[in-house]
Amino acid sequence: MKTTFIKIIVFTAIAITVIASVKSCIHMKKENQRLCGNVESLNSGLHKYKTSDSLSVYQVRRLTYEKSELEKYQAHLVACLSDMGIKLNNLENVTALNQDSYYHLKNLVKDSVRIRFNTEDRRIDTIHLKYIDYKSRWIDFNQVETGNIADTRITVRDSIVIALSWRRPHKFWFIRWGKPIHEESFKNYNPYSSIKYFISIDKL
């Protein structure tokens, strides 16, 4: 009876050790795949290509970070999320990008005269103005110059599409295989805008 009990204990201990080892191996394999994927994502950088309408699409491979990694490597994003009232424990994905817009405007400068009645000394003042008024689909530019003072108002419009997708890295004819790669694509219909920095992170 005692021998049987010892055998059961030994068998149970071996079974627990085997199960723990298998789980550890599976976890290490997944962790290695995640880290390798992050390295490939960082090395691949920002991918840019043109669509049929001649507009640019920017694409990055999504990183996968644990909470501690996000706090260590993306402290500025963590601070931004904190300002927004978003807790890291509730975070699923965060995307950050920097965008430049360059406009070269060439427009006619017009003259205008404005007549104003001065109530203090009861006389009529004549004010000479120069102004620029430019409007397009993507930008409105209005500037009025009075003497040495320029009053400028600019409105810039963007139309943006962001898409999350995945694909398998290997392809032969119509057959695709390999661990799925998760990507994020960004398209701005404003032809004067370009992306300088683009990152997308999934939090575990």
Secondary structure, 3 states (H helix, E strand, C coil): CHHHHHHHHHHHHHHHHHHHHHHHHHHHHHHHHHHHHHHHHHHHCCEEEECCCCCEEEEEECEEECHHHHHHHCHHHHHHHHHCCCCHHHCCEEEEEEEEECCCCCCCCEEEEEEEEECCCCEEEEEEEEEEEEECCCEEEEEEEECCEEEEEEEECCCEEEEEEEECCEEECCEEECCCEEEEEEEECCCCEEEEEEEEEEEC
